């Protein structure tokens, strides 16, 4: 299967700083990437859908100015947590959709996740 | 809005037992359903994917079934082993009006499985 790489896998930062998490599709082009958030012992919640070359679509309740998403190329989407606070501490996972054939819904592949701890 | 529920929330069994994990969803207009495994602090490992037109999928000791009309799926694990201990997540992918899918998944809250020797 295709490989999706996330970086960094772990990051610790001070409250008030901004943190950028990268999601890369290593051997395929991903027109669409999805960002999920997971609190401890909870399930994954979709935060936003990232489309290459256009603005991200945020789910209800997700602050777009807080969680900046940029999908500047077909292999890279970034999530920036701005002015991070301890309540932003979470596990962030990205998923990339590979568009193989016209009419196909495209397979989904997941990154390994990034654990953010805000002190 | 799609809601996915997994039962039980946690399960502890002795090694060697066969077990069943349950997943239910409220909107039957799904493109597919996928079972994942997640180890503590790690990402997701896809176990089985069942397309909406399929009834079941098998991989090794794992068998997943899908009853789309009733909004249910089960994951059957045969002859459980301590290495199977993990959180198991069920996720459904919605279908668009045109029959394809954007790719957004709705996850259940997971079942934490512990298999003790």
Interface residues (C-beta under 8 A of the other chain):
Chain A: X6 X32 X34 X36 X41 X42 X43 X44 X45 X46 X49 X91 X93 X95 X97 X103 X104 X105 X106 X108 X110 X111 X112 X113 X115
Chain B: X31 X41 X42 X43 X44 X46 X89 X91 X93 X100 X101 X102 X103 X104 X105 X106 X107 X108 X109 X110 X112
